Amino acid sequence: MTLGARLGIAAAAVLLIVLASGFWYLWKYPLSVYALMNNRALAGAGLAQAAVPCSIGPQNVWTAGPARRSCCFTAPATRPAPGRAS
C-alpha cells in the first residue's frame, strides 16, 4: 500500500470520527446545540450580549448595538440640541 493511500485512509477515518462525535453530541445534548445556534443567530443579526445584575445573580440579555454594562431600563443618554456646543 502506498503512502498516499495510507494518508487517505487516515484522513477518512479522522473525518468519520469527527462526524460521529458531532452526531453523538447533537443526540446527547440537543438543547445546548439549539441554544448555541440561537446565540450565533442573535450575534449574526448584530445584537450584543450583556450581563444585567439581578437579585439572584447576573442575567444575560441581548441588546442592540455594543454591550452595555448597566441595566437596560435606564434612561437613554440625552444629546445636546442641534447648533449648540456642549
ZAKOL-656930 format. One line per field, with one value per residue (C-alpha): residue number from 1; residue in three letters; x, y, z negated. Coordinates in Angstrom, 3 decimals, decimal comma, padded with zeros to 6 digits. Example, Ala and Ser with C-alpha at 12.3 -4.5 7.8 and 13.67 -1.06 7.14 Angstrom:
i <- (1 / 2)
aa <- (ALA / SER)
X <- (012,300 / 013,670)
Y <- (-004,500 / -001,060)
Z <- (-007,800 / -007,140)
//
This chain:
i <- (1 / 2 / 3 / 4 / 5 / 6 / 7 / 8 / 9 / 10 / 11 / 12 / 13 / 14 / 15 / 16 / 17 / 18 / 19 / 20 / 21 / 22 / 23 / 24 / 25 / 26 / 27 / 28 / 29 / 30 / 31 / 32 / 33 / 34 / 35 / 36 / 37 / 38 / 39 / 40 / 41 / 42 / 43 / 44 / 45 / 46 / 47 / 48 / 49 / 50 / 51 / 52 / 53 / 54 / 55 / 56 / 57 / 58 / 59 / 60 / 61 / 62 / 63 / 64 / 65 / 66 / 67 / 68 / 69 / 70 / 71 / 72 / 73 / 74 / 75 / 76 / 77 / 78 / 79 / 80 / 81 / 82 / 83 / 84 / 85 / 86)
aa <- (MET / THR / LEU / GLY / ALA / ARG / LEU / GLY / ILE / ALA / ALA / ALA / ALA / VAL / LEU / LEU / ILE / VAL / LEU / ALA / SER / GLY / PHE / TRP / TYR / LEU / TRP / LYS / TYR / PRO / LEU / SER / VAL / TYR / ALA / LEU / MET / ASN / ASN / ARG / ALA / LEU / ALA / GLY / ALA / GLY / LEU / ALA / GLN / ALA / ALA / VAL / PRO / CYS / SER / ILE / GLY / PRO / GLN / ASN / VAL / TRP / THR / ALA / GLY / PRO / ALA / ARG / ARG / SER / CYS / CYS / PHE / THR / ALA / PRO / ALA / THR / ARG / PRO / ALA / PRO / GLY / ARG / ALA / SER)
X <- (000,000 / 001,385 / 001,876 / -000,889 / -003,395 / -002,485 / -002,851 / -006,201 / -007,498 / -006,252 / -007,929 / -011,192 / -011,012 / -010,426 / -013,310 / -015,582 / -014,639 / -015,304 / -018,700 / -019,666 / -018,750 / -020,750 / -023,835 / -023,374 / -023,195 / -026,320 / -028,126 / -026,942 / -027,296 / -029,943 / -030,910 / -027,350 / -026,933 / -030,218 / -029,093 / -025,731 / -027,450 / -029,755 / -026,824 / -024,965 / -028,071 / -028,547 / -024,882 / -025,042 / -028,037 / -025,897 / -027,036 / -024,586 / -024,760 / -024,726 / -024,970 / -027,616 / -027,259 / -030,192 / -031,105 / -030,322 / -027,243 / -026,299 / -028,777 / -027,619 / -029,637 / -029,206 / -029,233 / -028,929 / -025,520 / -022,488 / -022,845 / -023,849 / -022,911 / -025,903 / -029,467 / -031,496 / -034,181 / -032,034 / -032,865 / -031,184 / -028,353 / -029,511 / -027,930 / -027,469 / -029,815 / -028,596 / -026,492 / -025,419 / -021,957 / -021,666)
Y <- (000,000 / 003,402 / 006,342 / 008,313 / 005,509 / 005,272 / 009,023 / 008,949 / 006,181 / 008,009 / 011,254 / 009,403 / 007,777 / 011,117 / 012,673 / 009,787 / 010,172 / 013,923 / 013,448 / 010,641 / 012,726 / 015,664 / 013,498 / 011,983 / 015,450 / 016,518 / 013,377 / 013,620 / 017,403 / 018,772 / 021,782 / 023,037 / 022,779 / 024,665 / 027,394 / 027,686 / 028,050 / 030,755 / 032,651 / 032,574 / 033,816 / 036,701 / 037,676 / 037,451 / 039,823 / 042,499 / 042,106 / 042,123 / 040,066 / 041,993 / 040,945 / 042,630 / 042,398 / 040,668 / 039,706 / 036,031 / 036,618 / 038,097 / 037,660 / 037,604 / 039,708 / 040,587 / 044,281 / 046,218 / 047,732 / 047,464 / 045,698 / 047,930 / 047,192 / 048,956 / 047,709 / 048,064 / 050,061 / 053,143 / 056,398 / 056,924 / 059,409 / 062,870 / 064,700 / 068,459 / 070,391 / 070,933 / 074,045 / 074,207 / 073,342 / 071,293)
Z <- (000,000 / 000,933 / -001,383 / 000,354 / -000,180 / -003,862 / -004,308 / -002,517 / -004,740 / -007,835 / -006,706 / -006,038 / -009,483 / -011,191 / -009,252 / -010,222 / -013,905 / -013,807 / -012,138 / -014,516 / -017,560 / -016,181 / -015,681 / -019,132 / -020,733 / -018,836 / -020,019 / -023,627 / -024,176 / -021,771 / -023,906 / -024,230 / -020,445 / -019,993 / -022,413 / -020,652 / -017,280 / -018,687 / -020,222 / -016,907 / -015,079 / -017,523 / -017,293 / -013,494 / -013,486 / -015,143 / -018,732 / -021,618 / -024,794 / -028,069 / -031,709 / -033,848 / -037,642 / -039,290 / -042,841 / -042,168 / -040,019 / -036,662 / -033,823 / -030,208 / -027,776 / -024,100 / -023,241 / -020,020 / -019,441 / -021,715 / -025,035 / -027,905 / -031,486 / -033,032 / -033,202 / -030,020 / -031,888 / -032,457 / -030,722 / -027,340 / -027,096 / -026,045 / -023,167 / -023,039 / -020,799 / -017,223 / -016,816 / -020,447 / -021,591 / -024,724)
//
